[in-house]
Amino acid sequence: MAENEETTGEVSSGLQVELFHPESDRKPGDRNIQKFGFDIHPVIFPVALGLIALFTVVTLILGAQAANIYSSIRSFFEGNFGWFFLLAVNIFMVTILYFALGKFGSIRIGGVEAEKEFSDFSWMAMLFSAGMGIGLMFYSVSEPLYYYGNVPGFFGYKAQTGEAASAAVAQTFFHWGFHPWAIYGLVGLGLAFFSFNRGLPLTFRSIFWPLLGERIYGWPGHVIDLVTVFATLFGLSTSLGLGVAQVNTGLSYVGGNILGIVNIPTGIVPQIILIAGITAIATASVAAGLDAGIKRLSTVNLYLMFILLTFMILVGPTVYIFGTWVQGLGTYFGNFLSLSFFTGTQGNGSATVSGWTVFYWAWWIAWSPFVGMFIARISKGRTVREFVIGVLFLPSLFSTIWLSTFGGSALFNSLNGNGQALAIYNEAGQTVAMFALLEQFPLGAISGSLATLLVITFFVTSSDSGSLVVDHLTSGGKHDVPKTQRIFWAVTEGAVAALLLWGGGLNALQTAAIATGFPLALILIVMCFTVYQGLSNEYEILQSQQFAEHIQKRSVEDDANAVTSSGMVTDGKGNPDPESID
């Protein structure tokens, strides 16, 4: 299928509408207000905008008090419900595997007649850029180095030894492997199915159609979508605000420490300028549309990642990298079930679980509406099995290779090199870890510059992907929204990030976003049931006599004579019918 703006966002039609869509006269965005270049939901857009403004102002006014409140809420859930997060994410993993490997695997997103909107490579590039890219740039060096000096309690090895390095790699694989992508995949599958297969709005409310029915268009659905808008915009704003610290540090470190040509200042003012620049690029990208903007930039991201990855494998400790990857996979898979259910309750290890694992699981869950909705938006035409393989396995595999390359090289530097990567990390923190590592190998200035560029482009794709998601939510689930509206949300996201960075409220807001992980986890557990109900209904219709009769009828119609645009009667193969010629 050609990838162009005309086909982007098409909903199911034909046979899918006849047999599978619910009996409802409502359509996505059918009661929208269309004025001044906007196409907005009359409740979600104004209420969401008001809540965002109110929350931002209150957070800035309360300052440290807001940070303490959010931190207390987060600590309460992490301290008392860590076991629940671990159990819930394992449930998500089992559920999505059941959908893919069982009888539902052959169900096609968009229906039996659906075609793919995007090539496999473009699809993978977009979902990976939205889901994990920037996180891997930030943590791929710093997290293994942290575990090298603070060995996870599950393993119990002596710090700064070969065994500690092995444990560090396995623990990092665990946090960036199958579990986070299971969360994203489950949400993405549910949203894609109910939007494309049922013709419902591309919003979080649609997943609850089996339970709420027409009430998804009322206040129960409004509340669900408002929470999703809130989590998406503030999650992206905090990530953008906190992430520019790494961009700022990278530019300063490469320009000053590696090249020695310019000392770029670090601090709030340079970071606000960077936010403005990143937001401007993201705005241009989201204005260009999904195909012309986000898809192309995501593809560029993936190429840049491959270039940096290949470079590091070649100039770094190549044999050690591949050995780390294979051994890390062995340790990860060998302890997969134990790590998945390890709470640290009975022995040393609770610090790693609460400080890292529960933090990650809550963060992935809080981000799942945003990433899941974006994945859903680009996944029409793929079977459930193909979707799960693409979302769950391929990004996880690539993540392990990336982590082995950069994290493994940092561990090699600590075990067999000059130890500067670890020393600089301990002194300057996470934001400089990647650049400190690249400095230890040839052409560090080039690779450091490339890494900085990659961090920037990942932030841009995250920003414009998030803006697209908020557009869908605030337009009543419509697949295509006006350019003016796309630009508005991209600018709003950057403005919120800049304001909170200037006012010192970003860390507080990040904590608040993570605190939403608990209620969202409860919602996702209910979603496991609603998606099961939807897929079961689809499967029953596909196996029914009614469906078989429709297929037979379609086949007969396709073989029947057709009238061409010129009026000539043809047979089913497009040849002129002699009897029709005068």
Secondary structure, 3 states (H helix, E strand, C coil): CCCCCCCCCCCCCCHHHHHCCCCCCCCCCCCCEEECCEEECCCHHHHHHHHHHHHHHHHHHHCHHHHHHHHHHHHHHHHHHHHHHHHHHHHHHHHHHHHHHCHHHHCECCCCCCCCCCCHHHHHHHHHHHHCHHHHHHHHHHHHHHHHHCCCCCCCCCCCCHHHHHHHHHHHHHHHCHHHHHHHHHHHHHHHHHHHHCCCCCCHHHHHHHHHHHHHHCHHHHHHHHHHHHHHHHHHHHHHHHHHHHHHHHHHHHHHHHCCCCCCCCCHHHHHHHHHHHHHHHHHHHHHCHHHHHHHHHHHHHHHHHHHHHHHHHHCCHHHHHHHHHHHHHHHHHCHHHHHHCCCCCCCCHHHHHHHHHHHHHHHHHHHHHHHHHHHHCCCCCEHHHHHHHHHHHHHHHHHHHHHHHHHHHHHHHHHCCCHHHHHHHHHCHHHHHHHHHHCCCCHHHHHHHHHHHHHHHHHHHHHHHHHHHHHHHCCCCCCCCHHHHHHHHHHHHHHHHHHHHHCCHHHHHHHHHHCHHHHHHHHHHHHHHHHHHHHHHHHHHCCHHHHHHHHHHHHHHHCCEECCCCCEECCCCCECHHHCC
